[in-house]
Amino acid sequence: MKRILLIEDDPGIAELLSLELKEAGFQVDWAETGMRGLVRLREARPDLVILDLGLPDLDGAEVARRIRATSDIPILVLTAQDAVDRKVSLLLEGADDYLVKPFHPQELLARIQVQLRNKQGSEVLSLGGLEVYPKKRLVRFQDREVRLSPKEFDLLHLLLSRPGRVFSRQEIEERLWGRPLEKDSNLVDVHVANLRAKLREAGAYGYLRTVRGVGYAVRPRE
């Protein structure tokens, strides 16, 4: 059963939302202030936070920033402000999604499910000692960070999403660039070579394989 932390200062709204969430099968923890919400976050270890912006002690955006500084937990913000610049700032400050009041409970539940699916799909991908953290865009090999360029990370993430599966050059081009590249382009070769070199330097030798005439794959080291 997934656990949700509701940070909302209005008892009436909190009670209604808690009832809807519990009927949908969630466990709910309620905090009526930002500071208490931050404490409950450490204690309850929820799967998602629903955060109201109009809190009596801390601004909701500040709560979102503090949460994001230490956790990648999904944050769904409830706001009465419908201005585009405010929505953009919320997303930049760490929120994953937002709902403008008033809203229908079914829409809230749908957005929660989307965030939980995204979170589940973004957990660490691992093969042997090689680990990729998609949301943090972090790569480690045996607890040592491997620094990659954005495209190198995207390439490794793609290959490691299906260990052993061979991805063709065309598939890689369409996934990383959104289109087939020019016939004489060597971008895929360059990124593969750079990624292989950086993995080798980190000690992850032999993970990135070239299958002649077919494409590339990540496989366990023999």
Buried (B, 14 or more C-beta within 10 A) or exposed (E): EBEBBBBBBEEEBBEEBBEBBEEBEBBBBBBBBBBBBBEBBEEBEBBBBBBBBBBEEBEBBBBBBBBBEEBBBBBBBBBEEEEEEBBEEBBEBBBBBBBBEEEEBEEBBEBBEBBBEBBEEBEEBEBBBBBBBBBEEBBBBEEEEBEBEEBBBBBBBBBBBEBEBBBBBEBBBEBBBEEEBEEEEEBBEEBBEBBBEBBEEBEBEEBBBBEEEEBBBBBEEE
